[in-house]
Amino acid sequence: VNVPMVTTVDKIVEVPQIEERYVTKEVVVPEIVERTIRVPKWIYVEKVMEVKEIQIVERVVEVPDVQIQEIVREVPKVEIQEVIREVPVIQTVERIEEVVEVRQREVFVDVPVDVPQIQQQMVFRDIPVAVVQERQGGGA
């Protein structure tokens, strides 16, 4: 008979637990301190001072000196110019020319003449023709 042998083995398993740790951190907090600074205040006082200003005033005085002012006006003057134009003189001269009068008469003569014969052939060809179609609507 076989007897089973039992061995026990210990197994280590981590179990999550909450652990609290506190860390102390120093933070700078600004502190407002009032300080009084003395600044002088300016007061402006206006003083009126009289300053000499020279003004030049012109005075017109007529003197007995005569000045001549010449005014030029353009007035049209009629001037006749002679233009010579050459016109040809027409002379008629009579000239007599003799005109030869030629009279013809018809004489019928029997002359054999080859008459060409005309043959007609009908040839049909396909000619491409462009067809334009109009479309209404919104296109593609």
C-alpha positions as CSV (number, residue, x, y, z in Angstrom):
1,V,0.0,0.0,0.0
2,N,1.2,3.3,-0.9
3,V,0.9,6.0,1.7
4,P,0.9,9.5,0.4
5,M,3.5,11.8,1.9
6,V,2.4,15.3,2.7
7,T,4.9,18.2,2.7
8,T,4.0,21.7,3.5
9,V,5.7,24.6,1.8
10,D,5.4,28.2,3.0
11,K,4.6,30.7,0.3
12,I,5.0,34.5,0.9
13,V,2.3,36.6,-0.6
14,E,2.2,40.4,-0.4
15,V,-1.1,41.8,0.8
16,P,-1.8,45.4,0.0
17,Q,-2.2,47.6,3.0
18,I,-2.6,51.4,3.3
19,E,0.3,53.0,5.0
20,E,0.2,56.7,5.8
21,R,3.4,58.8,5.9
22,Y,3.5,62.5,6.5
23,V,6.1,64.8,5.0
24,T,6.7,68.2,6.4
25,K,7.4,70.8,3.7
26,E,8.2,74.5,4.3
27,V,6.4,77.0,2.0
28,V,7.2,80.7,1.9
29,V,4.1,82.8,2.6
30,P,4.5,86.5,1.8
31,E,3.8,89.0,4.6
32,I,2.7,92.5,3.8
33,V,4.3,95.2,5.9
34,E,3.4,98.9,5.2
35,R,6.3,101.3,4.9
36,T,5.8,105.1,4.6
37,I,8.0,106.9,2.1
38,R,8.0,110.7,2.0
39,V,7.8,112.2,-1.5
40,P,7.8,116.0,-1.9
41,K,4.8,117.5,-3.6
42,W,5.4,120.1,-6.4
43,I,3.4,123.2,-6.5
44,Y,3.6,125.4,-9.6
45,V,3.3,129.1,-9.4
46,E,2.9,131.2,-12.5
47,K,4.7,134.6,-12.7
48,V,4.0,137.1,-15.5
49,M,7.1,138.8,-16.8
50,E,7.0,141.5,-19.4
51,V,9.4,141.1,-22.3
52,K,10.1,143.7,-25.0
53,E,8.8,142.7,-28.4
54,I,9.7,144.8,-31.5
55,Q,7.0,145.3,-34.0
56,I,7.8,146.8,-37.4
57,V,5.0,149.0,-38.9
58,E,5.4,150.1,-42.5
59,R,4.2,153.4,-43.6
60,V,3.7,154.3,-47.3
61,V,4.9,157.7,-48.3
62,E,4.6,159.0,-51.9
63,V,7.7,160.6,-53.3
64,P,7.8,162.8,-56.4
65,D,9.8,160.2,-58.4
66,V,7.9,159.3,-61.7
67,Q,7.9,155.6,-62.7
68,I,6.6,154.4,-66.0
69,Q,4.7,151.2,-66.2
70,E,4.3,149.8,-69.7
71,I,1.3,147.6,-70.5
72,V,1.5,145.6,-73.7
73,R,-1.8,144.7,-75.3
74,E,-2.0,142.5,-78.5
75,V,-4.3,143.9,-81.1
76,P,-4.9,141.8,-84.3
77,K,-3.6,143.5,-87.5
78,V,-4.9,142.5,-90.9
79,E,-2.2,141.6,-93.3
80,I,-2.9,140.4,-96.9
81,Q,-0.8,137.7,-98.3
82,E,-0.8,136.8,-101.9
83,V,-0.8,133.1,-102.7
84,I,-0.1,132.0,-106.3
85,R,-1.8,128.8,-107.4
86,E,-1.1,127.4,-110.8
87,V,-4.2,126.1,-112.6
88,P,-3.7,124.2,-115.9
89,V,-5.3,125.6,-119.0
90,I,-7.4,123.0,-120.9
91,Q,-6.9,123.0,-124.7
92,T,-8.9,120.9,-126.9
93,V,-7.3,119.4,-129.9
94,E,-9.2,117.4,-132.5
95,R,-7.6,114.3,-133.9
96,I,-9.0,112.2,-136.6
97,E,-8.3,108.5,-136.5
98,E,-9.3,106.0,-139.1
99,V,-11.1,102.9,-137.7
100,V,-10.8,99.8,-139.8
101,E,-14.1,98.0,-139.9
102,V,-13.7,94.2,-140.2
103,R,-16.7,92.3,-141.5
104,Q,-16.8,88.5,-141.0
105,R,-19.0,85.9,-142.4
106,E,-19.6,82.4,-141.3
107,V,-18.6,79.5,-143.5
108,F,-19.8,76.1,-142.3
109,V,-17.3,73.2,-143.0
110,D,-17.8,69.6,-142.0
111,V,-14.9,68.7,-139.8
112,P,-14.9,65.5,-137.7
113,V,-14.4,66.4,-134.0
114,D,-13.9,63.9,-131.2
115,V,-16.5,64.5,-128.5
116,P,-15.4,63.3,-125.0
117,Q,-17.8,61.1,-123.2
118,I,-18.6,61.9,-119.5
119,Q,-19.1,59.2,-116.9
120,Q,-20.4,59.8,-113.5
121,Q,-19.7,57.7,-110.4
122,M,-21.3,58.1,-107.0
123,V,-18.8,57.8,-104.1
124,F,-20.2,57.6,-100.6
125,R,-17.9,58.5,-97.7
126,D,-18.5,58.6,-93.9
127,I,-17.8,62.1,-92.5
128,P,-17.7,62.5,-88.7
129,V,-20.0,65.2,-87.5
130,A,-19.7,66.7,-84.0
131,V,-22.9,66.7,-82.0
132,V,-23.4,69.1,-79.2
133,Q,-25.8,68.1,-76.4
134,E,-26.9,70.5,-73.8
135,R,-27.5,69.2,-70.2
136,Q,-29.6,70.9,-67.6
137,G,-29.0,70.4,-64.0
138,G,-26.3,70.5,-61.4
139,G,-23.5,68.7,-63.2
140,A,-21.4,66.0,-61.5
